[in-house]
Amino acid sequence: MAVSLPDDLRADVQTLWDYHDLRHELRPADVGIGLGSHDLGVATYAAELFHAGMFPLVVFSGANAPTTVERFPRGEAVHYREHALELGVPDDAILVEPGARNTGENIAFARRLLESREVGSVVLISQPYQQRRAYATCKNLWPEVEVICASRPLPLDDYVESIGDVDRVITMLVGDTQRITIYAERGFAVQQEVPREVTHAYERLVHLGFTGRLI
């Protein structure tokens, strides 16, 4: 049975979705970093970009979170690696960072893993709604590196169907929108503009109860 967005929520969810998509132009980089999450599509897209020659090395970073422990019991990065191997990425082109439990640790631990290599540019592969937060976090923790953000190029409806859970997608979008401001205030990320229409869409969805990922 197809999973789809309710019509009365579509405009606000689309507003948040579009805000978090940075629309970076893909170009070759020194390394790809796949950020751990509940979405195996991150590893799928990392493998596609590797085969397209976008980077010669991929780092998968992630331990577990409450939202991923059942799906990836051995850890997000470990399962990502196994999936990438199945998709033809050579084992010697993959590094695993299995300890990170949030985006800041994804960046910091991956940077530490790569410190013996010359890295001037990275492609951060994440869920679509994580792009903006990942970018802001990386620019804060690793300011000298060029950052290109990438996600599976899926329209919102296709992404919702691929995840199979409307509430989960909306809740994660709402949570990431809140973090853009809060993490900058706490010094975890660089500041970014939040347009008024994004704030209003966020507030309406919070009012409707999509609060499970709020801090």
C-alpha positions in Angstrom: 0.0 0.0 0.0 1.4 3.4 -1.0 2.3 5.9 1.7 1.6 9.5 0.8 1.5 13.0 2.4 -2.0 14.3 3.5 -3.0 17.2 1.3 -3.5 19.5 4.3 0.1 19.1 5.3 1.8 19.1 1.9 2.6 22.8 1.6 4.3 23.1 4.9 6.2 19.9 4.6 7.4 20.8 1.1 8.5 24.2 2.5 10.8 22.5 5.1 11.9 19.9 2.6 13.0 22.6 0.1 14.8 24.6 2.8 17.0 21.7 3.8 18.0 20.8 0.3 21.0 22.9 -0.4 21.1 22.0 -4.1 24.9 21.8 -4.2 26.4 21.0 -7.6 28.2 17.7 -7.4 31.8 17.6 -8.3 34.7 15.3 -7.5 36.2 15.5 -4.0 38.9 13.9 -2.0 36.5 11.7 0.1 32.8 11.0 0.6 31.4 10.8 4.1 28.2 8.9 4.6 26.4 10.1 7.7 24.8 7.3 9.8 21.0 7.3 10.1 18.0 5.0 9.7 18.1 5.5 5.9 20.1 2.8 4.1 19.7 5.0 1.0 22.6 7.1 2.3 24.9 4.1 1.7 23.2 3.4 -1.7 23.9 6.9 -2.9 27.4 6.9 -1.6 28.1 3.8 -3.6 26.6 5.4 -6.7 28.7 8.4 -6.3 31.8 6.3 -5.8 31.1 4.4 -9.0 30.6 7.7 -10.8 34.1 8.8 -9.8 33.1 11.5 -7.4 35.6 10.4 -4.8 38.1 7.5 -4.4 37.4 6.8 -0.7 34.2 6.7 1.4 34.0 6.9 5.2 30.8 5.6 6.8 30.3 7.1 10.2 27.7 6.1 12.9 27.1 4.0 15.9 23.4 3.7 16.9 20.6 5.9 18.0 17.2 4.9 19.5 15.7 5.3 15.9 18.3 2.9 14.3 19.3 0.2 16.8 16.6 -2.2 15.8 17.3 -1.8 12.1 21.1 -1.7 12.3 22.0 -3.7 15.4 25.7 -3.8 14.6 25.8 -0.1 14.1 24.9 2.3 11.3 28.4 2.5 9.7 28.9 -1.3 9.8 25.6 -1.9 8.0 26.3 0.9 5.5 29.7 -0.7 4.7 28.1 -4.1 4.2 25.5 -2.6 1.8 28.2 -0.7 -0.1 30.2 -3.9 -0.5 27.1 -5.6 -1.9 26.9 -2.7 -4.4 30.4 -3.2 -5.6 32.5 -0.7 -3.7 35.9 -2.3 -3.0 36.7 -3.0 0.6 39.9 -1.0 0.5 37.9 2.1 -0.6 35.9 2.1 2.6 36.7 3.3 6.1 34.4 2.7 9.0 34.0 5.1 11.9 31.6 3.2 14.3 31.5 5.5 17.3 29.6 8.7 16.3 26.2 9.2 17.9 25.4 12.6 16.4 26.3 14.8 13.5 29.0 16.7 15.3 30.7 13.4 16.2 30.2 12.2 12.6 32.3 15.1 11.4 34.8 15.2 14.2 35.5 11.5 14.2 35.7 11.2 10.5 38.1 14.1 10.4 40.3 12.3 13.0 40.1 9.1 11.0 41.4 11.0 7.9 44.0 13.1 9.6 46.9 11.2 8.0 45.5 12.0 4.5 45.4 15.2 2.6 41.7 16.2 2.5 40.7 19.5 1.0 37.2 18.7 -0.1 34.5 16.3 1.1 31.1 15.2 -0.1 28.7 14.8 2.8 26.1 12.2 2.0 23.0 12.3 4.2 19.3 12.1 4.3 17.8 15.0 2.3 16.5 16.9 5.3 19.9 16.6 7.1 21.9 18.5 4.4 21.6 22.0 5.9 22.5 20.8 9.4 25.3 18.7 8.2 26.8 21.6 6.2 26.5 24.0 9.2 28.1 21.5 11.5 31.0 20.7 9.2 31.7 24.4 8.5 31.9 24.9 12.3 34.1 21.9 13.1 36.2 21.6 9.9 36.1 25.1 8.4 39.1 24.7 6.1 37.6 21.9 4.0 35.3 22.5 1.0 31.9 20.9 1.7 29.5 19.6 -0.9 26.3 18.1 0.4 24.5 15.3 -1.4 21.4 13.1 -1.0 19.5 10.7 -3.1 17.8 13.0 -5.7 14.2 12.0 -4.8 11.2 14.2 -4.8 9.5 14.5 -1.4 6.7 12.1 -2.3 9.1 9.5 -3.5 11.2 9.8 -0.4 8.2 9.5 1.9 7.2 6.3 0.1 10.7 4.9 0.3 10.8 5.4 4.1 7.2 4.2 4.4 6.3 6.4 7.4 4.8 9.9 6.9 4.9 10.8 10.5 8.6 9.9 10.8 9.6 12.0 7.9 7.7 15.0 9.1 8.9 14.7 12.6 12.5 14.5 11.5 12.0 17.5 9.2 10.6 19.5 12.1 13.4 18.4 14.4 16.1 19.3 12.0 14.5 22.7 11.4 14.6 23.5 15.1 18.3 22.4 15.3 19.4 24.9 12.6 18.8 27.7 15.1 19.5 26.0 18.4 22.7 24.4 17.4 24.0 27.7 16.1 23.1 29.4 19.4 24.9 26.7 21.3 28.1 26.9 19.1 27.6 23.5 17.5 27.1 24.9 14.0 27.5 28.0 11.9 24.5 30.4 11.7 22.2 30.2 8.8 19.2 32.3 7.7 15.8 30.8 8.4 13.2 32.5 6.1 9.9 33.6 7.6 7.9 31.1 5.5 10.1 28.3 6.9 9.5 29.5 10.5 5.7 29.6 9.9 5.6 26.2 8.4 7.7 24.8 11.2 5.4 26.4 13.8 2.2 25.0 12.2 3.6 21.5 12.1 4.7 21.7 15.8 1.2 22.9 16.7 -0.2 19.8 14.9 1.9 17.6 17.2 5.0 16.6 15.1 7.3 17.1 18.1 8.9 13.8 18.6 12.4 15.1 17.5 12.3 18.4 19.2 15.0 19.2 21.8 
